[in-house]
Amino acid sequence: MAIDFSFGPEVEQARESIRQFMRDTVKPRYRELADNKGATRDDWSAAIKALRVEAKNKGFWLPHMPADAGGMGLGVTALAAVAAEAAKVPYGPYIMNAHAPDEGNMHTLYHFATEYQREKYLQPLLDGKVRSCFSMTEPDVAGSDPTLIQTTAVQDGDEWVINGHKWFTSGARGAAFAIVIARTDPEADIPQARNSAFIVDCDAPGFELVRDVETMSGSHNHCEIRYNDVRVPQANLLGERGGGHKLGQVRLGPARLAHCMRWLGEIEMALEMLIERAQNRFAHGSLLSEKQSIQWMMSDSAMELYAAKLMVLHAAYKIENGMEFKQEVSMAKHHVANTLWRVCDRAVQVHGALGYSTDSPLSGMLQQARWARLADGADEVHQMRIAEILMRTYNETGSINGATGALPL
Ligand SMILES: Cc1cc2nc3c(=O)[nH]c(=O)nc-3n(C[C@H](O)[C@H](O)[C@H](O)COP(=O)(O)OP(=O)(O)OC[C@H]3O[C@@H](n4cnc5c(N)ncnc54)[C@H](O)[C@@H]3O)c2cc1C
């Protein structure tokens, strides 16, 4: 019997230690600050910095990176368990230096960077000394289709000159550098070979941070940026010329799954809050937890979460074992994002006015959950890709098995 859903003792130990650290150290400090209405930005910043030092000293640092990059060297499957633990507490992933978009950028640089780029850009990121951002989406064309990107990079001697307009570049304010996707080869036969990636210093002349775009949940450093004749040396071309799309795909596969891992933690947190509230709130002659309609919310959420965990673990297993993972990651991303949305919504419902208020973290979680269904591949785009692979597999093999997890059943 080869199927085994348990981790080895080392991973279990790491998971348990991180769970304890998040629950006993990070959470109380977060609550202390959240409850202190007078806490300033500096107070938050100092507390988070101190927690990062503590996490690093304990070895809870870079769970997504291999050991030769200073990471925990967990492998993708074990990472799922650890990342979900970290996400049960606000700022948990950041405290472990495993937050988006740095986490995806670290992977990208680890796989594509030259020696020079590793030393100048990757190392400070791994050390937690700087932050970075990923600048692909543009306001004027559909972000769902990167072959439409209009930002250009034109070669001029040993330099590239970048011009364009981006937005939703998360984390740009305060970042040291951006990985920018720009069109370098408009005539390339394959649309996917038209773009290249560049590392751009955020203090380069012509890098104009226009604004922090306000979202339905306030301002979270998702920035609008204009690139006005920004010059970067040839040495800052990341990966091969025309390889921007490929790089984006390599980045987005595991990065999408990393989002799912964090969302699992949030789903669990929302469902636990729902159960807690339902077992303590009395109305119309009984506790909410005794009412069938509320129990259905619990059981639907439990079933969806269970499926979400299995999908994430299986997609992680495929990545870890060098197997084709596109279909599984798409299905997991779609399912987990929608489960997050539904479970947060149910938890708000059961909390009534409290759930809608900012006294509870649920209102913020619900707002954040909304973007999960449209960023990193909108629901419909994943569904389109899933159906494409499903039909192709069926037509080529006479069976849909290979496009539904390729499981031995
Ligand atoms: C919180 C947040 C953070 C983000 N961070 C970053 C970042 O760091 N860097 C970055 O570059 N971008 C980032 N983005 C942008 C994100 O990647 C894009 O929003 C996403 O790719 C969709 O692009 P778009 O917004 O232009 O929507 P569009 O491409 O215009 O799509 C809009 C809608 O059209 C529909 N649609 C699109 N294609 C199809 C199709 N083929 N079939 C059916 N329906 C379709 C879908 O419903 C989709 O939601 C972020 C976005 C958010 C909300």
The ligand as an ORCA input file, in Angstrom:
! r2SCAN-3c Opt
* xyz 0 1
  C      -5.318     41.904     -4.779
  C      -4.673     41.765     -6.123
  C      -3.302     41.643     -6.204
  C      -2.666     41.559     -7.445
  N      -1.301     41.514     -7.516
  C      -0.684     41.541     -8.712
  C       0.738     41.646     -8.806
  O       1.442     41.658     -7.802
  N       1.297     41.757    -10.030
  C       0.562     41.757    -11.180
  O       1.132     41.846    -12.268
  N      -0.803     41.660    -11.129
  C      -1.435     41.569     -9.941
  N      -2.811     41.527     -9.863
  C      -3.579     41.559    -11.084
  C      -4.222     40.233    -11.423
  O      -3.249     39.289    -11.778
  C      -5.250     40.505    -12.530
  O      -6.316     41.197    -11.931
  C      -5.734     39.260    -13.220
  O      -4.723     38.701    -14.016
  C      -6.940     39.578    -14.126
  O      -6.622     40.607    -15.018
  P      -7.589     41.884    -15.142
  O      -7.822     42.450    -13.794
  O      -7.035     42.771    -16.187
  O      -8.973     41.300    -15.607
  P      -9.398     40.884    -17.082
  O      -8.318     40.112    -17.744
  O      -9.908     42.075    -17.756
  O     -10.566     39.879    -16.758
  C     -11.782     40.330    -16.162
  C     -12.747     39.190    -16.103
  O     -13.029     38.732    -17.396
  C     -13.368     37.381    -17.373
  N     -12.520     36.639    -18.305
  C     -11.241     36.888    -18.670
  N     -10.803     35.979    -19.559
  C     -11.830     35.135    -19.750
  C     -12.023     33.968    -20.538
  N     -11.056     33.491    -21.320
  N     -13.229     33.343    -20.489
  C     -14.237     33.816    -19.714
  N     -14.105     34.916    -18.942
  C     -12.930     35.553    -18.973
  C     -13.150     36.889    -15.926
  O     -14.381     36.906    -15.240
  C     -12.250     37.952    -15.371
  O     -12.353     38.079    -13.955
  C      -3.454     41.580     -8.623
  C      -4.850     41.684     -8.539
  C      -5.455     41.776     -7.312
  C      -6.947     41.930     -7.253
*
